[in-house]
């Protein structure tokens, strides 16, 4: 903790808001990066792999093995040239070159504002970088699932060279000479990450950093001890003087978060809201207190030092991520942030569980609190889950595989009603990738309807069956609400974008459009499957400074399509 008590969050968390209307769109979206790879003498090198960060884990921990890139890689041609797509999220990104024998390598950091300019990657002899990891406060303690992340340059950022995950407290990777920032840590939230700034010289062949010792987080040292006092600027739902000791006899979950943290508002808070609803019968045995802090005051003011300021800044989060419903928990404003300091919170979201005696259990998953009570029956859970948001990527593969992934994401069983429905799911292939952030009901309909299948509630989970062609379906309350919200955004004159590109595959153009709008824009799956829409068709657009609705309609019209809103997404479908 530094800077007058301001929490220093890691680079893994970022601002969460509605679509950033008016932001510099040059730093977002997918770009085609062209360039060439040369050796130390400036001569082009053919057959070199170019891709994103390189990853190694314990199962593939041979640094001399072929590189495993985090994105699709390409090979340089006879003149050392390459062309590769890269998606930018507002920050510079990396391109890494490795020869197939991994004897030489190099990298370049690409600024999204200059993504149209050719880049050159110079490769040289790779250097072995290795080390051992242990616990600073207890050398006998095994650091499970340790990791090492190597960032390019002297500061942490989005441009990563690679990572190494291990169950044996070590890291071992091959890297080109240069300046790096190495982040070493352990999974589970028990350890403080250690940052090392290192410079690897061209003449070095093996750099052994020795033992890097990870300190235990202070919260680990608090386990079994009385919970520290809370310090609150303002509070709603409880007195400003509230303390954990006020809830003796109950389990207390302290949820440290911020309105600007996307994992907090998209994933964790909806899970807390669902838990509170599902375990309503046991509310006399637990309490959830949300402790909110603001972020830094930069180009966008992320502070929230009062309830009035908090209420104003949470409005868009409620609209975009919580289906228009605020969370039901007490709000404690801690913008100093003294409570965060007392509990040694260094990243968010962080849930801390306190036992009924008032002692710290530690940093936990929500499942740790759920395990204290009988599990609600599926007859209660399954209907509710249909109306809750599910976040998962699926696509371009067998429908059955997608359904399996969905079942794992929601932790529920998905079965088939008959051999016919199972066979249909085996043969069906999704036409493209879906990145879902919609209700489970809409997700099922979007995935199954093109194949004339449907999902119903069974005794042990969701059941996939053949769809009755005579059945009439109606929109749920959630679907109607989301449709109205999307219509308002499309009609909003302040929400403006420019959509200018030439000869891009339609599916790539949609990816760019989605990132600029912050909304799901898909091709009608049934039309794609029937061959009425070709996702690989090359398209162009010259839309300038138009509202979301105008841009979409102009783009769709140029393709002979129309805009529709269904299943909580925007669809381009045949007229």
ROLUM-886742 format. One record per residue (C-alpha): x, y, z. Coordinates in Angstrom, 3 decimals. Layout:
! residues N
[[X; Y; Z]] ...
This chain:
! residues 575
[[0.000; 0.000; 0.000]] [[1.393; 3.362; -1.047]] [[0.398; 6.786; -2.269]] [[-1.466; 8.101; 0.790]] [[-3.317; 4.866; 1.320]] [[-4.539; 4.553; -2.276]] [[-4.684; 0.873; -3.157]] [[-2.363; -0.064; -6.019]] [[-4.331; -2.568; -8.092]] [[-2.600; -4.970; -10.443]] [[-2.780; -4.635; -14.223]] [[-5.268; -7.516; -14.324]] [[-8.168; -5.167; -13.508]] [[-9.563; -2.378; -15.600]] [[-12.285; 0.208; -15.844]] [[-15.786; -1.132; -16.196]] [[-18.465; 1.065; -17.666]] [[-20.964; 1.299; -20.451]] [[-19.497; 1.453; -23.977]] [[-16.876; 4.204; -24.044]] [[-18.687; 6.601; -26.334]] [[-16.291; 9.090; -27.840]] [[-13.118; 7.213; -26.857]] [[-10.260; 6.921; -29.350]] [[-11.395; 3.960; -31.460]] [[-7.942; 3.730; -33.060]] [[-6.747; 1.826; -29.990]] [[-9.557; -0.748; -29.984]] [[-10.551; -3.527; -32.337]] [[-8.863; -5.959; -34.691]] [[-6.035; -4.808; -36.965]] [[-3.968; -6.566; -39.609]] [[-0.279; -6.224; -38.678]] [[2.231; -6.610; -41.496]] [[5.972; -6.806; -41.244]] [[9.038; -8.951; -41.655]] [[11.491; -10.914; -39.545]] [[15.235; -10.364; -39.979]] [[18.406; -11.742; -38.394]] [[21.127; -9.767; -36.623]] [[22.570; -8.764; -40.020]] [[19.230; -7.475; -41.289]] [[18.671; -10.392; -43.651]] [[15.109; -11.774; -43.962]] [[14.403; -15.113; -42.271]] [[11.858; -17.552; -43.720]] [[9.773; -20.110; -41.821]] [[9.708; -18.220; -38.514]] [[6.572; -18.451; -36.358]] [[5.015; -15.119; -35.359]] [[2.307; -14.934; -32.676]] [[1.325; -13.651; -29.237]] [[2.797; -14.453; -25.819]] [[4.394; -17.871; -25.344]] [[3.067; -20.147; -22.617]] [[4.554; -23.139; -20.828]] [[3.078; -25.236; -18.028]] [[4.289; -28.240; -16.086]] [[3.013; -30.684; -18.729]] [[4.910; -28.952; -21.549]] [[7.761; -27.494; -19.566]] [[10.581; -28.143; -22.019]] [[11.779; -24.655; -22.983]] [[13.325; -26.125; -26.143]] [[9.938; -27.402; -27.349]] [[8.051; -25.684; -30.151]] [[6.491; -22.431; -28.856]] [[2.841; -22.456; -27.813]] [[1.394; -19.078; -28.665]] [[-1.642; -17.505; -26.990]] [[-3.083; -16.602; -30.387]] [[-3.058; -18.042; -33.902]] [[0.487; -17.916; -35.283]] [[1.683; -17.487; -38.856]] [[4.908; -18.333; -40.679]] [[7.111; -15.897; -42.511]] [[7.440; -16.388; -46.270]] [[10.627; -16.655; -48.314]] [[11.197; -12.892; -47.922]] [[10.678; -13.018; -44.156]] [[7.298; -11.265; -44.475]] [[4.172; -11.979; -42.457]] [[0.641; -10.672; -41.955]] [[-1.289; -11.425; -38.771]] [[-4.423; -10.109; -37.102]] [[-4.158; -8.654; -33.609]] [[-7.012; -7.461; -31.400]] [[-6.248; -4.356; -29.313]] [[-7.978; -3.429; -26.065]] [[-6.773; 0.152; -25.708]] [[-3.104; -0.640; -25.020]] [[0.027; -1.735; -26.918]] [[0.386; -5.436; -27.612]] [[3.165; -7.859; -28.417]] [[4.286; -9.819; -31.459]] [[6.804; -12.576; -30.799]] [[8.922; -14.349; -33.409]] [[10.440; -17.792; -32.790]] [[12.065; -20.203; -35.195]] [[10.647; -23.717; -35.054]] [[13.761; -25.075; -33.386]] [[13.488; -22.190; -30.840]] [[17.159; -21.394; -31.254]] [[16.447; -17.770; -32.143]] [[13.733; -15.329; -31.269]] [[12.710; -11.697; -30.967]] [[9.763; -9.442; -30.271]] [[8.253; -6.078; -31.033]] [[5.655; -4.036; -29.106]] [[2.954; -2.707; -31.436]] [[1.235; 0.589; -30.657]] [[-2.397; 0.272; -31.841]] [[-2.335; 3.853; -33.162]] [[0.496; 2.840; -35.514]] [[-0.838; -0.633; -36.331]] [[-1.072; 0.238; -40.034]] [[2.700; 0.738; -40.319]] [[4.970; -2.228; -41.154]] [[6.947; -3.651; -38.223]] [[10.299; -5.393; -38.157]] [[11.304; -8.103; -35.693]] [[15.000; -8.823; -35.318]] [[15.741; -12.319; -34.000]] [[18.833; -13.497; -32.211]] [[20.040; -16.277; -29.952]] [[17.589; -17.128; -27.164]] [[18.695; -17.064; -23.526]] [[17.529; -19.483; -20.842]] [[15.816; -17.710; -17.913]] [[15.094; -19.813; -14.838]] [[14.618; -19.734; -11.101]] [[13.147; -21.392; -8.015]] [[10.153; -20.169; -5.990]] [[9.555; -20.574; -2.260]] [[7.674; -18.920; 0.616]] [[9.599; -16.151; 2.381]] [[7.771; -16.528; 5.697]] [[7.779; -20.329; 5.793]] [[10.432; -22.082; 3.704]] [[8.800; -25.465; 4.419]] [[5.519; -24.290; 2.914]] [[5.008; -25.504; -0.663]] [[3.916; -22.811; -3.121]] [[1.244; -24.635; -5.107]] [[0.537; -23.591; -8.684]] [[3.277; -20.994; -8.871]] [[3.561; -18.812; -11.960]] [[6.009; -16.483; -13.642]] [[4.823; -13.833; -16.116]] [[7.396; -11.998; -18.212]] [[6.453; -8.502; -19.396]] [[8.428; -6.617; -22.026]] [[10.077; -3.449; -20.733]] [[10.676; -2.085; -17.250]] [[7.001; -1.660; -16.353]] [[4.117; -4.111; -16.011]] [[1.652; -3.872; -18.850]] [[-0.355; -5.737; -21.454]] [[2.662; -6.599; -23.646]] [[3.734; -9.986; -22.310]] [[6.491; -12.153; -23.663]] [[5.296; -15.294; -21.942]] [[4.345; -17.151; -18.794]] [[5.326; -20.356; -16.999]] [[2.943; -22.265; -14.704]] [[4.341; -24.909; -12.369]] [[3.415; -27.280; -9.548]] [[7.065; -27.707; -8.605]] [[8.007; -24.164; -7.514]] [[10.107; -23.192; -10.507]] [[10.133; -21.442; -13.877]] [[12.234; -22.103; -16.968]] [[11.803; -20.308; -20.296]] [[13.730; -19.176; -23.383]] [[13.681; -15.445; -24.140]] [[15.515; -12.986; -26.399]] [[17.918; -10.450; -24.867]] [[16.254; -7.260; -23.642]] [[14.686; -5.430; -20.702]] [[11.878; -7.199; -18.833]] [[9.659; -7.089; -15.786]] [[9.166; -10.502; -14.189]] [[6.110; -11.105; -11.993]] [[6.317; -14.226; -9.815]] [[3.416; -15.428; -7.672]] [[1.373; -18.313; -6.334]] [[-2.247; -19.204; -7.007]] [[-4.821; -19.181; -4.226]] [[-4.429; -15.602; -3.028]] [[-2.054; -16.449; -0.156]] [[1.066; -14.774; -1.540]] [[2.258; -11.305; -2.448]] [[3.506; -11.171; -6.046]] [[7.181; -10.327; -6.409]] [[8.332; -8.080; -9.259]] [[11.879; -8.221; -10.611]] [[13.272; -5.839; -13.229]] [[15.865; -7.695; -15.265]] [[18.079; -7.043; -18.263]] [[19.249; -10.003; -20.325]] [[22.466; -9.298; -22.242]] [[23.075; -10.621; -25.794]] [[26.197; -12.488; -24.689]] [[24.420; -14.417; -21.898]] [[23.252; -17.994; -22.446]] [[21.788; -19.048; -19.074]] [[20.388; -16.588; -16.517]] [[19.661; -18.228; -13.170]] [[17.800; -15.864; -10.835]] [[18.224; -18.262; -7.935]] [[15.430; -18.448; -5.363]] [[12.618; -15.879; -5.415]] [[10.816; -15.854; -2.075]] [[7.138; -14.898; -1.974]] [[5.903; -13.189; 1.215]] [[2.634; -14.405; 2.680]] [[-0.175; -11.864; 2.474]] [[-1.054; -10.272; 5.771]] [[-4.582; -11.716; 5.485]] [[-3.061; -15.211; 5.703]] [[-1.418; -14.236; 8.984]] [[-4.828; -13.058; 10.248]] [[-6.423; -16.493; 9.845]] [[-7.946; -17.674; 13.115]] [[-7.565; -14.230; 14.697]] [[-10.269; -11.628; 15.488]] [[-11.344; -9.637; 12.422]] [[-9.736; -6.163; 12.168]] [[-11.916; -3.108; 12.723]] [[-13.733; -1.541; 9.782]] [[-13.268; 2.145; 8.898]] [[-16.194; 3.578; 6.932]] [[-16.732; 7.067; 5.470]] [[-20.436; 6.545; 4.745]] [[-22.793; 3.572; 4.857]] [[-26.205; 2.488; 3.598]] [[-28.204; -0.392; 5.087]] [[-26.131; -0.413; 8.282]] [[-24.829; 2.294; 10.665]] [[-21.570; 3.988; 9.690]] [[-20.123; 2.597; 12.925]] [[-20.763; -1.017; 11.845]] [[-18.231; -3.652; 12.928]] [[-17.885; -7.382; 12.270]] [[-18.359; -7.948; 15.997]] [[-21.969; -6.728; 15.587]] [[-22.749; -10.029; 13.827]] [[-21.481; -12.537; 16.387]] [[-23.168; -15.877; 15.751]] [[-23.377; -15.313; 11.970]] [[-21.060; -15.966; 9.058]] [[-19.900; -12.621; 7.631]] [[-18.661; -12.206; 4.074]] [[-16.797; -8.953; 3.470]] [[-16.778; -8.230; -0.257]] [[-14.089; -5.693; -1.256]] [[-14.792; -4.258; -4.706]] [[-15.093; -1.166; -6.942]] [[-17.665; -0.042; -9.503]] [[-14.848; 0.354; -12.048]] [[-13.603; -3.263; -11.749]] [[-15.048; -5.398; -14.522]] [[-14.603; -8.814; -12.807]] [[-16.387; -7.336; -9.784]] [[-19.499; -6.103; -11.564]] [[-19.797; -8.619; -14.413]] [[-19.089; -11.826; -12.535]] [[-18.719; -11.644; -8.764]] [[-21.540; -9.292; -7.791]] [[-24.164; -11.179; -9.875]] [[-22.984; -14.394; -8.191]] [[-23.439; -12.788; -4.767]] [[-26.911; -11.608; -5.749]] [[-27.826; -15.119; -6.939]] [[-26.460; -16.671; -3.737]] [[-28.470; -14.252; -1.617]] [[-31.634; -15.241; -3.492]] [[-30.997; -18.993; -3.516]] [[-30.042; -19.171; 0.162]] [[-32.743; -16.785; 1.389]] [[-33.922; -19.370; 3.939]] [[-30.583; -19.026; 5.779]] [[-30.228; -15.225; 5.848]] [[-30.556; -15.325; 9.624]] [[-27.227; -17.178; 9.638]] [[-25.095; -15.030; 7.299]] [[-24.588; -11.421; 6.245]] [[-22.802; -9.938; 3.222]] [[-21.227; -6.492; 3.574]] [[-19.923; -4.798; 0.406]] [[-16.938; -2.528; 1.017]] [[-16.397; -0.165; -1.895]] [[-13.354; 1.845; -2.858]] [[-12.762; 4.113; -5.809]] [[-9.911; 3.818; -8.260]] [[-7.385; 6.440; -9.278]] [[-8.318; 9.932; -10.447]] [[-6.955; 10.047; -14.001]] [[-8.499; 10.905; -17.358]] [[-11.596; 9.146; -16.028]] [[-12.451; 9.891; -12.380]] [[-12.932; 6.553; -10.651]] [[-13.206; 7.882; -7.109]] [[-16.331; 7.497; -4.977]] [[-15.933; 9.222; -1.616]] [[-19.632; 9.481; -0.809]] [[-22.841; 7.542; -1.324]] [[-24.094; 10.277; -3.658]] [[-20.983; 9.935; -5.823]] [[-21.220; 6.137; -5.676]] [[-24.904; 6.166; -6.691]] [[-24.180; 8.317; -9.725]] [[-21.320; 6.152; -10.926]] [[-23.096; 2.843; -10.371]] [[-26.069; 3.749; -12.603]] [[-24.591; 2.409; -15.844]] [[-23.355; -0.755; -14.116]] [[-26.892; -1.491; -12.919]] [[-28.242; -0.919; -16.427]] [[-25.629; -2.825; -18.402]] [[-24.704; -5.713; -16.119]] [[-27.399; -6.262; -13.491]] [[-30.557; -6.190; -15.641]] [[-31.580; -2.880; -14.103]] [[-31.659; -4.189; -10.502]] [[-29.288; -2.886; -7.828]] [[-27.672; -5.339; -5.430]] [[-29.443; -5.776; -2.051]] [[-26.403; -5.616; 0.247]] [[-25.267; -2.903; 2.674]] [[-22.822; -0.478; 1.044]] [[-19.774; 0.685; 3.009]] [[-17.768; 3.500; 1.385]] [[-14.044; 3.173; 2.117]] [[-12.284; 5.520; -0.285]] [[-9.383; 6.261; 2.105]] [[-9.053; 3.139; 2.044]] [[-8.431; 2.221; 5.690]] [[-10.519; -0.958; 5.749]] [[-8.698; -2.231; 2.663]] [[-5.409; -1.545; 4.433]] [[-6.541; -3.253; 7.653]] [[-7.363; -6.424; 5.726]] [[-4.307; -6.126; 3.419]] [[-6.422; -6.065; 0.257]] [[-4.137; -5.535; -2.728]] [[-6.476; -6.529; -5.559]] [[-10.185; -6.742; -6.193]] [[-12.589; -8.417; -6.078]] [[-11.584; -9.998; -2.758]] [[-14.110; -11.817; -0.524]] [[-13.051; -12.346; 3.112]] [[-14.995; -14.799; 5.284]] [[-15.416; -14.300; 9.052]] [[-16.705; -17.166; 11.210]] [[-19.566; -16.848; 13.741]] [[-17.010; -16.285; 16.524]] [[-15.676; -13.201; 14.733]] [[-12.401; -14.776; 13.597]] [[-10.935; -14.525; 10.099]] [[-11.320; -17.651; 7.952]] [[-9.435; -16.025; 5.069]] [[-9.837; -15.066; 1.435]] [[-12.350; -17.540; 0.000]] [[-14.555; -18.385; -2.948]] [[-18.294; -17.950; -2.525]] [[-18.584; -21.748; -2.462]] [[-16.891; -21.716; 0.964]] [[-19.869; -19.824; 2.410]] [[-22.391; -21.910; 0.454]] [[-20.869; -25.069; 1.940]] [[-22.046; -23.958; 5.400]] [[-25.706; -24.501; 4.455]] [[-27.840; -27.203; 2.798]] [[-27.901; -26.848; -0.975]] [[-31.212; -25.498; -2.343]] [[-33.203; -28.020; -4.444]] [[-32.820; -27.980; -8.221]] [[-36.529; -27.223; -8.541]] [[-35.663; -23.827; -7.074]] [[-32.269; -23.253; -8.718]] [[-32.887; -24.278; -12.342]] [[-35.797; -21.894; -13.157]] [[-33.903; -18.982; -11.600]] [[-30.717; -19.743; -13.524]] [[-32.575; -19.394; -16.819]] [[-33.097; -15.685; -16.093]] [[-29.526; -14.998; -14.943]] [[-26.604; -13.964; -17.087]] [[-24.156; -16.624; -18.207]] [[-20.689; -15.619; -19.431]] [[-18.918; -18.086; -21.695]] [[-17.319; -18.373; -25.168]] [[-18.414; -21.188; -27.486]] [[-18.428; -21.858; -31.183]] [[-17.055; -23.153; -34.455]] [[-17.357; -26.733; -33.341]] [[-19.862; -29.465; -32.518]] [[-22.953; -28.272; -30.686]] [[-22.546; -31.113; -28.200]] [[-19.104; -29.798; -27.179]] [[-20.555; -26.310; -26.720]] [[-23.328; -27.681; -24.510]] [[-20.780; -29.544; -22.411]] [[-18.790; -26.311; -21.955]] [[-21.961; -24.482; -21.018]] [[-22.855; -27.143; -18.434]] [[-19.409; -26.800; -16.875]] [[-19.684; -23.000; -16.850]] [[-22.996; -23.048; -14.960]] [[-22.113; -26.167; -12.929]] [[-25.284; -27.992; -13.982]] [[-25.980; -31.239; -15.807]] [[-27.155; -31.013; -19.432]] [[-28.565; -34.238; -20.870]] [[-30.600; -35.353; -23.903]] [[-34.225; -36.418; -23.953]] [[-33.806; -38.992; -26.726]] [[-31.234; -40.635; -29.008]] [[-32.600; -38.429; -31.826]] [[-31.851; -35.174; -30.004]] [[-28.427; -36.454; -28.958]] [[-27.572; -37.458; -32.537]] [[-28.704; -34.075; -33.811]] [[-26.414; -32.310; -31.331]] [[-23.512; -34.551; -32.390]] [[-23.973; -33.682; -36.074]] [[-24.719; -29.981; -35.588]] [[-21.834; -27.532; -35.838]] [[-22.005; -23.937; -34.675]] [[-21.321; -21.467; -37.491]] [[-19.035; -19.092; -35.582]] [[-17.790; -18.089; -32.127]] [[-20.275; -16.729; -29.594]] [[-19.038; -14.655; -26.647]] [[-22.066; -14.863; -24.405]] [[-23.038; -12.294; -21.795]] [[-26.769; -12.959; -21.832]] [[-29.332; -14.872; -19.797]] [[-29.112; -18.646; -19.853]] [[-32.559; -18.790; -21.483]] [[-31.371; -16.630; -24.382]] [[-28.111; -18.581; -24.629]] [[-30.017; -21.847; -25.007]] [[-32.337; -20.353; -27.627]] [[-29.500; -18.813; -29.620]] [[-27.522; -22.070; -29.629]] [[-30.376; -24.562; -30.111]] [[-33.053; -22.875; -32.212]] [[-31.112; -23.041; -35.529]] [[-31.011; -26.837; -35.143]] [[-34.682; -27.168; -34.088]] [[-33.746; -28.148; -30.562]] [[-34.875; -26.738; -27.226]] [[-33.893; -26.824; -23.548]] [[-36.311; -27.693; -20.774]] [[-35.957; -28.260; -17.039]] [[-35.571; -31.882; -15.960]] [[-35.326; -33.547; -12.528]] [[-31.504; -33.436; -12.489]] [[-30.689; -30.509; -14.770]] [[-31.461; -29.122; -18.210]] [[-32.685; -31.495; -20.926]] [[-32.157; -31.000; -24.676]] [[-35.025; -32.243; -26.825]] [[-36.432; -31.905; -30.344]] [[-38.355; -28.675; -30.732]] [[-42.111; -28.905; -31.289]] [[-42.691; -26.955; -34.544]] [[-46.202; -26.028; -33.415]] [[-45.057; -24.646; -30.050]] [[-45.389; -20.891; -29.550]] [[-42.704; -19.213; -27.440]] [[-42.936; -15.786; -25.881]] [[-40.257; -13.439; -24.579]] [[-39.414; -13.570; -20.898]] [[-39.480; -10.428; -18.746]] [[-35.671; -10.309; -18.869]] [[-35.619; -10.625; -22.661]] [[-38.203; -7.830; -23.033]] [[-36.223; -5.596; -20.685]] [[-32.951; -6.217; -22.542]] [[-34.600; -5.595; -25.897]] [[-35.867; -2.221; -24.667]] [[-32.407; -1.362; -23.303]] [[-30.700; -2.200; -26.606]] [[-33.264; -0.133; -28.511]] [[-32.540; 2.872; -26.262]] [[-28.793; 2.559; -26.859]] [[-29.208; 2.307; -30.634]] [[-31.341; 5.443; -30.579]] [[-28.937; 7.373; -28.308]] [[-27.436; 10.219; -30.405]] [[-24.379; 10.586; -28.130]] [[-23.325; 6.975; -28.724]] [[-21.359; 7.419; -31.944]] [[-18.878; 5.340; -33.912]] [[-17.028; 5.339; -37.209]] [[-16.868; 2.101; -39.154]] [[-14.278; 2.421; -41.911]] [[-12.526; -0.569; -43.467]] [[-12.054; -2.308; -46.810]] [[-12.240; -5.952; -47.869]] [[-12.536; -7.563; -44.461]] [[-14.274; -10.906; -43.867]] [[-17.746; -10.209; -42.506]] [[-17.148; -12.096; -39.252]] [[-14.025; -9.998; -38.573]] [[-15.903; -6.808; -39.322]] [[-18.508; -7.835; -36.745]] [[-15.791; -8.437; -34.153]] [[-14.537; -4.901; -34.721]] [[-18.083; -3.558; -34.493]] [[-18.773; -5.418; -31.243]] [[-15.652; -4.069; -29.593]] [[-16.463; -0.498; -30.565]] [[-20.071; -0.753; -29.392]] [[-19.492; -2.953; -26.354]] [[-22.528; -5.027; -27.414]] [[-23.180; -8.444; -28.947]] [[-23.699; -8.173; -32.730]] [[-24.125; -11.538; -34.455]] [[-25.141; -12.952; -37.805]] [[-28.424; -14.843; -37.778]] [[-27.183; -18.415; -37.075]] [[-29.944; -20.119; -39.062]] [[-29.240; -17.911; -42.108]] [[-25.532; -18.754; -41.879]] [[-26.257; -22.473; -41.656]] [[-28.654; -22.264; -44.633]] [[-26.049; -20.445; -46.734]] [[-28.039; -17.199; -46.926]] [[-25.237; -15.300; -45.148]] [[-21.543; -16.034; -45.726]] [[-19.371; -14.997; -42.725]] [[-16.263; -15.132; -44.954]] [[-17.669; -12.670; -47.488]] [[-15.378; -9.661; -47.965]] [[-17.119; -6.429; -46.994]] [[-16.285; -2.731; -46.781]] [[-17.732; 0.185; -44.844]] [[-17.385; 3.976; -44.976]] [[-19.658; 4.937; -42.081]] [[-18.359; 8.065; -40.332]] [[-19.415; 9.552; -36.993]] [[-22.850; 7.961; -36.853]] [[-25.021; 6.852; -33.956]] [[-24.946; 3.154; -33.142]] [[-28.328; 2.626; -34.759]] [[-27.442; 4.595; -37.887]] [[-24.104; 2.804; -38.280]] [[-25.689; -0.623; -37.888]] [[-28.537; 0.080; -40.305]] [[-26.207; 1.562; -42.951]] [[-23.836; -1.376; -42.643]] [[-26.658; -3.951; -42.787]] [[-28.309; -2.216; -45.767]] [[-25.046; -2.296; -47.731]] [[-25.053; -6.087; -47.279]] [[-28.706; -6.581; -48.155]] [[-29.478; -7.437; -44.522]] [[-31.581; -5.919; -41.755]] [[-31.078; -5.326; -38.030]] [[-33.114; -7.333; -35.496]] [[-32.985; -7.656; -31.714]] [[-33.585; -11.145; -30.355]] [[-32.351; -13.243; -27.447]] [[-30.654; -10.173; -25.904]] [[-28.319; -9.675; -28.881]] [[-28.338; -7.660; -32.095]] [[-28.713; -9.880; -35.153]] [[-28.041; -9.134; -38.802]] [[-30.507; -11.254; -40.764]] [[-31.837; -11.539; -44.345]] [[-34.526; -9.044; -45.351]] 
